[in-house]
Amino acid sequence: MEEHKYYIYILTNKRNGVLYIGVTNSLLRRVEEHKRKEVEGFTKKYNIDRLVYFEIYQDVRKALYREKQLKVWERKWKIELIEKENSVWRDLYYDLLK
């Protein structure tokens, strides 16, 4: 059986800026779409294209559950989550390209 990966991710426009949480089965492709402004709506309007956090799941249901969970978290908790793994808010997209 083929193994699938699903990602929840957090994008921003700058350190401590606007946060966007999403889920995808192709993190690299999805972040590239955000960077090229191909995704209409919130991320395009606020220039949100910096990947600052992500998690990987094998089960799409768990990924969707986690996305919903993070979306209702307090902003402070989301920032703490990001800074625990990425204290300088580096764009992790470039790490994925390596």
C-alpha positions in Angstrom: 0.0 0.0 0.0 1.3 3.4 -1.0 2.2 5.7 1.9 0.6 9.2 1.9 1.7 12.2 3.7 -0.4 15.1 4.8 0.8 18.4 6.2 -0.7 21.1 8.4 1.2 24.3 8.0 1.4 27.9 9.2 2.2 30.8 6.9 2.8 34.4 7.8 3.7 37.6 6.1 6.4 38.6 8.7 7.5 37.8 12.2 4.5 38.1 14.5 2.4 39.0 11.5 -0.8 37.7 10.2 -1.1 33.9 10.5 -2.7 31.4 8.1 -3.2 27.7 8.9 -3.8 25.2 6.1 -3.6 21.5 5.3 -2.3 19.9 2.1 -0.9 16.6 0.7 1.9 18.4 -1.1 3.6 21.0 1.1 6.2 22.2 -1.4 3.6 22.6 -4.2 1.1 24.4 -1.9 3.7 26.9 -0.5 4.8 27.6 -4.1 1.2 28.4 -5.0 1.1 30.9 -2.1 4.4 32.4 -3.1 3.2 32.9 -6.7 -0.1 34.4 -5.4 -2.1 31.7 -7.2 -4.3 31.2 -4.1 -7.1 33.7 -4.2 -8.4 35.2 -1.0 -6.8 35.8 2.5 -3.2 34.8 1.8 -3.0 36.8 -1.5 -4.7 39.8 0.1 -2.3 40.0 3.0 0.8 38.8 1.2 1.1 35.6 3.3 3.7 33.3 1.9 6.4 32.6 4.5 6.3 29.0 5.8 7.2 29.1 9.5 5.8 25.8 10.8 4.5 22.5 9.7 3.6 19.0 10.9 3.5 15.7 8.9 0.7 13.1 9.2 0.1 9.7 7.6 -3.7 9.9 8.2 -5.7 12.7 6.5 -8.3 12.6 9.3 -5.6 13.4 11.9 -4.2 16.2 9.8 -7.7 17.7 9.3 -8.4 17.4 13.0 -5.1 19.1 13.9 -5.8 21.9 11.4 -9.2 22.6 13.0 -7.6 22.4 16.5 -4.9 25.0 15.7 -7.4 27.3 14.0 -9.3 27.8 17.3 -6.2 28.2 19.4 -5.4 31.5 20.9 -2.9 33.6 18.9 -0.4 33.4 21.8 -0.4 29.6 21.7 0.2 29.6 17.9 3.2 32.0 18.3 4.6 29.8 21.1 4.3 26.7 18.8 6.1 28.5 16.0 8.9 29.8 18.2 9.4 26.5 19.9 10.6 25.1 16.6 11.5 28.2 14.6 12.5 31.0 17.0 13.7 33.4 14.2 10.6 32.8 12.0 12.8 31.6 9.1 11.0 30.7 5.9 11.2 26.9 6.0 10.2 26.7 2.4 13.9 27.1 1.4 14.8 24.1 3.7 12.3 22.0 1.8 14.1 22.8 -1.5 17.4 21.3 -0.2 
